Structure formats: C-alpha cells, structure tokens
Amino acid sequence: MFTSRMPLPPMESALTQRLQSAIAAAPDYRITFAEFMDWALYDPQAGYYSASARQLGPQGDFITAAHLGHDFGELLGEQLAEMWHHLDCPTPFDIVELGPGQGLIAADVLNQLARQHPQCLPAVRYTLVERSPALMAMQQQRLAPWQRQGCEIRWCDLSEIAPDAVEGCIFSNEWVDALPVHRVVLTEVGLQEQYVTLGSTPDRPFAFTLGPLSDPAIADDLAMVGVQIAPPAYPLGYTTEVNLAALDGLAQLARRLRRGYLLTVDYGYPAHRYYAPSRSQGTLQCYWQQRHHDDPLYAVGQQDITAHVDFTALERQGERCGLTTLGFTQQGLFLMALGLGDRLSAIAQAKTADINQALRRRDALHRLIDPTGLGNFGVLVQGKGLDAAVHKPLKGWAVPPLTLV
C-alpha cells in the first residue's frame, strides 16, 4: 500500500466521472476489472498511457530495459539480424514492435543494424503498433532521422495489419503485462469474478464486488494450463488474474504472421508458479513515481496497473493458433548469449579517464542481467511457417532452454 511519506495525487478527474457514469449505466451497476483496467490505462483522453509520455523513464513511474542504455535494443538487433538470415534474407523483412513506448528500442535496433548489418537494414520494414497519441508523437520525433535516411517506418493499429502479411519478427518488451486482466476470487460458492462498482464515499469513488464469471473463456484458460483453483489445495479468498486479452492478442498476431518469429519479453512465470497456492493475492501491482502498491482503484488514469504474464498460457495458446514454441529462457541468459558478456569484458579492459562513466555503464549492464530483477524476465520465442532449413537454433538460445510446464 501507499506509505505515509508518499505524496498522493488528486482523486477527482474527468476519467473518474466518466467511469462512474459507465458503471451506473451497466447491468447490476458493475463492470469487470478488465474493463476498468482498460479505461484506466487506455482511455483516449485521460488513460495512463494515452494522456502523456512523461510517466516513462527514470523521472517517471517506472523504467524498462531500454531506459538503461542502448545495449538492450542493440543486442535485440543482433537477434533480429540472425532471424533475417534464417529466413533467407527476405525483402521486406518485417519488424513489428508492440507497445514501443518512447521509441528507444526501435532507434537502437536500427542503429545496430546500420552499424553491424548494413546489408539487412535496407530490407527492414519497421512497424510500430501504438494506441497512445502522446507516445506515438514521441516515437515519430525520435525516428524521424531514420525516415529521412529512407528507412521504411510506419505506425498502425494491430487491426490494420492484414492476415499473413508479416514475414519477419513480431516482438514486444513489457507489452503483455499492461493488457487488461480479469481477476477471480475463490469463495465458498466456488470461483467468482471480481467486478468494479461505485464506491460509497467521495474519497473512494470505486469499490470491488463479486459475481459469476463474466466469460466462460476464463475457466477455459485455467483448464488449458492445467490449473484447478478449488479447496483444499487453495485457500478461500485466493485471488489471481486471467489475461484473456493476451490470448486474444496472440491469436491475432498468429493470423498476421505468415512466416517468421514471435518474440515476447516480459516478467512472469510458468503456470505452476503463477497459480501457486502460496501466491494468494495474485500478481497485480500499481506503480506511481517509482513506488509500487496494490490499490488499482486509486488515482484512476494517473498510475500504472500491471500483472505478471502466464507464459504457459502464451505457449498453449500459440500451439492452438499454429505457432511452434522454439525456446523459453531468462533475459539474463538471452542477453549474455547475444554478446552482453563481451560488452562487460570490453569495459573492464578499456582504458578510460572517466571511470565514473565506465562504472555507470557496467552497472546498467549488470541490471539487465540481474537475476533478482530484469535478468529474471521471461523470453519466449515462437515460430510459424519455418521449414527444416530455417528451423535452427537462434543465438539468443545458445544455452539449454528452460521448460514451460
């Protein structure tokens, strides 16, 4: 929860008022938590991601791997160049980035391809899938120099990409965790869904209530990953999340990928850890000014709301949609296999007058592979349309892959 030293943003907002009106007009005066989360994050006028790009980065509410320097995007560029070769160097070579944030990764990928793989860069068709007008404007400004150099860069909604149109790689970094989730609670009458209804006081405009599952797909998802949330294995009050938006999104991506790879980097667990009985309050977290707490009903539109990723669900859904799981590993191992260790060695061997800058760079690289932080993120690669000639190991999976069971 919030600490006493944490300054609190104002509760009232136009978004709060619109949400209250939507709930008042809804059947039974309630909406699913997934609907509430979608409003809070993606409302076009006042959603957390839609209204401003200032919340990202060291001065905002949270940082991603891209904010620690150019290394993450450059090493990802190495993986993408290898994928291009495995696909027999197609033109165009599609790179589709989901939730591209401030455009940092895109800029670093293109820079790495220009420096180290100049034969690949002219083949690239880079597509950024973005819902936020504020973030899109920032991305366009950052990538304008590449467009002036003739790089094919475009922005669109996922629905605007035609079926079987992508030959290359669709990738995301911390995109799935920001998709709206349904929340379920184990009660004496079985598994019920958590809804959002109107609060009883001005300082608490929203409250939780329980009801039957809103969609049979929730139970289907749990069955797909082999989880049955019921006594005695699970305690009454056990609360967790089901990400139907991720499954729907994966199905859409699979339809648009004709030949190539789907690469997902995010924080999460295999299903047996995600739905462990000891994880009795789920994985939902809220972030505001580099602090996290567990109250998603607070300061709607002004804080990030996120949930960990069930990687087993992504794997099983991918199989249903014609994708083949090629590997699952940790970000630390993935980046080391792509050359992060060489970068650390170069820092140690370099002669520099600015020792503080070298130490900062070394610290940033260590944070990317820290097993207690970013290094423990999951990295899942799935493929489609890969025949035996190109279905070969990728450099990022040079170590034995982890298992998703």
NORPE-V48811 format. One record per pair of residues at least 4 apart in sequence whose C-alpha atoms are under 6 Angstrom apart, sorted by sequence separation. I is the first residue (numbers start at 1). J is the second residue. D is the distance in whole Angstrom. If there is no record, write none. Layout:
i = (I/I)
j = (J/J)
d = (D/D)
This chain:
i = (26/38/39/43/47/56/63/71/85/105/112/113/114/140/147/186/187/217/223/230/245/269/271/272/287/313/314/319/336/346/366/370/371/386/387/24/42/46/55/57/58/84/113/146/186/199/222/269/287/318/335/336/370/371/386/23/41/44/55/56/57/185/199/286/368/369/23/40/41/42/185/198/199/286/368/41/42/113/184/198/199/286/184/197/198/285/183/184/197/183/196/197/196/195/195/194/195/288/194/287/193/287/193/286/192/193/286/192/193/285/192/285/284/284/283/283/127/129/125/126/127/128/129/127/129/93/94/96/92/93/94/95/96/97/98/99/73/77/91/92/93/96/92/102/74/73/74/77/73/102/103/102/332/70/74/271/268/270/239/267/268/269/270/271/238/239/240/268/269/270/234/239/332/331/331/330/331/330/331/330/331/187/329/330/186/187/329/186/328/185/186/328/185/327/185/327/184/326/184/326/183/325/183/324/338/182/324/337/182/323/181/323/337/181/334/251/94/329/94/95/328/329/94/95/96/97/98/327/328/93/95/97/99/53/50/52/53/49/225/166/165/166/167/169/171/163/164/166/167/168/169/170/171/172/173/174/312/163/164/167/169/171/173/164/267/266/267/266/265/265/264/264/263/263/262/262/261/261/260/260/259/259/178/177/177/177/177/270/38/37/34/34/34/33/33/32/33/31/31/30/30/61/61/61/62/60/61/48/47/48/40/40/75/11/2/1/1/68/86)
j = (30/42/43/47/51/60/67/75/89/109/116/117/118/144/151/190/191/221/227/234/249/273/275/276/291/317/318/323/340/350/370/374/375/390/391/29/47/51/60/62/63/89/118/151/191/204/227/274/292/323/340/341/375/376/391/29/47/50/61/62/63/191/205/292/374/375/30/47/48/49/192/205/206/293/375/49/50/121/192/206/207/294/193/206/207/294/193/194/207/194/207/208/208/208/209/209/210/303/210/303/210/304/211/304/211/212/305/212/213/305/213/306/306/307/307/308/153/155/152/153/154/155/156/155/157/123/124/126/123/124/125/126/127/128/129/130/105/109/123/124/125/128/125/135/108/108/109/112/109/138/139/139/369/108/112/310/308/310/280/308/309/310/311/312/280/281/282/310/311/312/277/282/375/375/376/376/377/377/378/378/379/236/378/379/236/237/379/237/379/237/238/380/238/380/239/381/239/381/240/382/240/382/241/382/396/241/383/396/242/383/242/384/398/243/396/321/166/401/167/168/401/402/168/169/170/171/172/401/402/168/170/172/175/134/132/134/135/132/313/256/256/257/258/260/262/255/256/258/259/260/261/262/263/264/265/266/404/256/257/260/262/264/266/258/377/377/378/378/378/379/379/380/380/381/381/382/382/383/383/384/384/385/306/306/307/308/309/404/180/180/180/181/182/182/195/195/196/195/196/196/197/287/288/289/290/289/290/301/301/302/300/301/338/299/293/293/294/364/390)
d = (6/6/5/4/6/5/6/6/5/6/6/5/5/6/5/6/6/6/6/6/6/6/6/6/6/6/6/5/5/6/6/6/5/6/6/5/5/5/4/6/6/5/6/6/5/5/5/5/4/5/6/5/4/5/5/5/4/6/5/6/5/6/4/5/5/4/5/5/4/6/5/6/4/5/5/6/6/6/6/5/5/6/4/6/6/5/6/6/5/5/6/6/5/6/5/6/6/5/5/6/6/5/5/5/6/6/4/5/5/6/6/5/6/4/5/6/6/6/5/5/5/5/5/6/5/5/6/6/5/5/5/5/5/5/5/6/5/5/5/6/6/6/6/6/5/5/5/6/5/6/5/5/4/6/5/6/5/6/6/6/4/6/5/5/5/5/4/6/6/5/5/6/4/5/6/5/5/6/6/5/6/5/6/6/5/6/5/5/6/6/5/4/6/6/4/5/6/6/6/5/6/4/4/5/5/6/5/5/5/5/6/5/6/5/5/6/6/5/6/6/6/5/5/5/5/5/5/6/5/5/6/6/6/6/4/5/5/6/6/6/6/5/6/6/6/5/4/6/5/5/5/5/5/5/5/5/6/4/5/6/6/6/6/4/4/5/6/6/6/5/6/5/6/5/6/5/6/4/6/6/5/5/5/6/5/6/6/6/6/5/5/5/5/6/5/4/6/6/5/5/4/6/5/4/5/6/5/4/5/6/6/5/6/5/6/4/6/6/5)
